[in-house]
Amino acid sequence: MKHYVIIALGSNRQQTVHIQWASERLEEMLSDCRMSRTIWTDDIKGSGKKYLNRLVCGTTTLSVETLERELKQMEVIRKRTKEQVTLDLDLMQYDQQRYHEKDWPRPYIQQLIPDII
C-alpha cells in the first residue's frame, strides 16, 4: 500500500550541499516525488544562523516507523548535532496524519506548500 508523505528539510551548515544530498536520497526513496524550491530563513531561536529549507512530498510503501528511522539515519550520516544542523529531516505528514503541528503555521512551510501540492 502506498502512503502519501510530506517531509521538511533544513540545514544551517554547508546548506546547499546537505539539502541537495538529502533531496537526491529522497527522490530515490519516494515515488511520485515532488520538491519545492529552496528558501533561506533565519533561525527561529535567534542564533543568527541561516537555514536553507525545502519541502518534499511523494508516496512510499514504508511504514511510518521505518520512514522515520530512515530519515534519522540520513541525519546521522550527515553528522548532525544540536549546534550544527547539517541536516534536519522532519516527517510532516503521513497519509492524513500530520506531525510537528507547531511547524505547520511557520511562514516558510506556508510559502513552500503550494510548490508541492
C-alpha positions in Angstrom: 0.0 0.0 0.0 1.3 3.5 -0.9 1.3 6.2 1.7 1.4 10.0 0.9 4.1 11.8 2.8 5.5 15.4 3.2 9.0 15.8 4.6 10.6 19.1 5.7 14.3 19.6 5.0 16.5 22.1 6.7 20.2 22.8 7.1 22.3 25.5 8.8 25.8 24.3 7.8 27.0 23.8 4.2 23.3 24.2 3.4 23.3 23.7 -0.3 25.4 20.6 -0.2 23.3 18.9 2.5 19.9 19.9 1.1 21.0 18.6 -2.4 22.3 15.3 -0.9 19.0 14.7 1.1 16.9 15.7 -1.9 18.7 13.1 -4.1 18.2 10.4 -1.4 14.5 11.2 -1.0 14.0 11.2 -4.8 15.3 7.6 -4.8 13.2 6.6 -1.7 9.9 8.1 -2.8 7.6 7.5 -5.8 5.9 10.5 -7.4 8.4 12.7 -5.7 7.9 16.5 -5.9 10.2 19.1 -4.4 9.6 22.7 -3.5 12.1 25.4 -4.3 14.6 26.2 -1.5 14.3 29.3 0.6 16.6 30.9 3.2 15.2 31.5 6.7 16.6 32.9 10.0 17.0 30.5 12.9 13.8 30.7 15.0 15.9 30.6 18.1 17.7 33.8 17.2 21.2 32.4 16.9 21.9 34.4 13.7 22.4 31.2 11.7 20.7 31.0 8.3 18.8 27.9 7.3 18.1 26.6 3.8 14.7 24.9 3.7 12.7 22.7 1.3 9.6 20.5 1.3 9.4 17.2 -0.4 6.3 15.1 -1.0 5.7 11.7 -2.6 4.5 8.2 -1.8 6.1 5.3 -0.1 5.4 1.7 0.9 7.4 2.2 4.1 5.6 2.2 7.4 5.7 5.4 9.4 8.2 3.9 11.9 10.5 2.7 9.1 10.4 6.0 7.3 11.2 8.0 10.4 14.1 5.6 11.1 15.4 6.2 7.6 15.2 10.0 8.0 17.0 9.9 11.3 19.7 7.7 9.8 20.2 10.2 7.0 20.8 12.9 9.7 23.4 10.6 11.4 25.2 10.0 8.1 25.5 13.8 7.7 26.8 14.1 11.3 24.0 16.3 12.6 24.5 17.8 16.1 22.3 20.2 18.1 24.6 23.1 17.2 25.4 22.2 13.7 22.2 21.2 11.9 23.9 19.8 8.9 20.6 18.2 8.1 17.2 18.2 9.7 14.5 15.9 8.2 11.0 16.1 9.7 8.1 13.9 8.7 5.3 16.5 8.5 2.5 14.3 7.1 1.9 10.6 6.6 -1.4 9.9 4.8 -3.9 12.1 6.7 -1.9 12.2 9.9 0.0 15.5 10.5 3.1 15.7 12.6 5.1 18.7 14.0 1.9 20.7 14.4 3.8 23.7 15.7 5.7 23.9 12.5 2.8 24.0 10.1 2.0 27.7 10.6 5.6 28.8 10.2 6.0 31.2 7.2 8.4 29.0 5.3 6.2 26.0 5.5 3.2 28.1 4.3 5.3 29.6 1.4 6.6 26.2 0.2 3.4 24.0 0.5 1.9 25.4 -2.8 5.1 24.2 -4.6 4.3 20.6 -3.9 0.5 20.2 -3.8 
